[in-house]
Amino acid sequence: MVKKMGKKMNTHDIELTEDMAQTLYTYFSSYEKDGVVTLEINDMGLWLKNHRSNSRQFLGKARLPGVINNTGTVH
């Protein structure tokens, strides 16, 4: 039997291009805290959170707004 959770979970898909994944891999040790990197997503794109300087750096945006993908979805 599966117990249902009381709260509905909000989920968001995060898309990475190959160069964004490579950048994350290259700079992982600079942004990690306790072996984990925190990413922030907003309308402008994906950001690496820097715990050392209490700042964030732009990682990228996989799709430009208003671009239609092959499923007909507008981003």
C-alpha positions as CSV (number, residue, x, y, z in Angstrom):
1,M,0.0,0.0,0.0
2,V,1.3,3.4,-0.9
3,K,0.6,6.3,1.5
4,K,-0.2,9.6,-0.2
5,M,1.6,12.7,0.9
6,G,-0.6,15.5,2.2
7,K,1.1,18.2,0.1
8,K,1.3,18.3,-3.7
9,M,4.9,18.5,-4.8
10,N,5.9,21.3,-7.2
11,T,8.3,19.9,-9.8
12,H,10.2,21.7,-12.6
13,D,12.2,20.2,-15.4
14,I,15.7,21.5,-15.8
15,E,17.3,21.3,-19.2
16,L,21.1,21.3,-19.7
17,T,23.0,21.6,-22.9
18,E,26.2,19.6,-23.2
19,D,28.4,22.7,-22.7
20,M,26.4,23.6,-19.5
21,A,27.0,20.1,-18.2
22,Q,30.7,20.4,-19.0
23,T,30.9,23.7,-17.2
24,L,29.2,22.3,-14.2
25,Y,31.7,19.3,-14.2
26,T,34.7,21.6,-14.7
27,Y,33.8,24.0,-11.9
28,F,32.1,21.5,-9.5
29,S,34.8,21.8,-6.8
30,S,34.5,25.6,-6.8
31,Y,30.8,25.6,-6.1
32,E,30.3,22.4,-4.0
33,K,29.5,22.5,-0.4
34,D,29.7,19.1,1.4
35,G,30.0,17.4,-2.0
36,V,26.8,19.0,-3.4
37,V,26.3,21.8,-5.9
38,T,23.2,24.0,-5.5
39,L,21.5,25.2,-8.7
40,E,18.9,28.0,-9.0
41,I,16.5,28.3,-11.8
42,N,14.5,31.4,-12.8
43,D,13.2,33.0,-16.0
44,M,16.6,34.1,-17.0
45,G,18.2,30.7,-16.8
46,L,20.2,28.3,-14.6
47,W,22.6,29.6,-12.0
48,L,25.4,28.1,-9.9
49,K,25.1,29.2,-6.3
50,N,28.5,30.1,-4.8
51,H,28.4,29.5,-1.0
52,R,31.9,30.9,-0.5
53,S,31.1,34.4,-1.8
54,N,27.3,34.3,-1.2
55,S,26.7,35.0,-4.9
56,R,25.6,33.1,-8.0
57,Q,27.1,32.8,-11.5
58,F,25.1,32.2,-14.7
59,L,25.4,28.6,-16.0
60,G,23.2,29.1,-19.1
61,K,19.8,28.8,-20.6
62,A,19.1,25.7,-22.8
63,R,16.3,27.3,-24.8
64,L,15.5,30.9,-25.8
65,P,12.0,32.1,-24.8
66,G,9.4,31.7,-27.5
67,V,11.2,28.9,-29.3
68,I,9.0,26.0,-30.3
69,N,10.5,22.5,-29.7
70,N,9.7,19.4,-31.7
71,T,6.7,18.5,-29.4
72,G,5.0,21.8,-30.2
73,T,5.7,23.2,-26.7
74,V,6.6,26.9,-26.6
75,H,9.4,27.8,-24.1
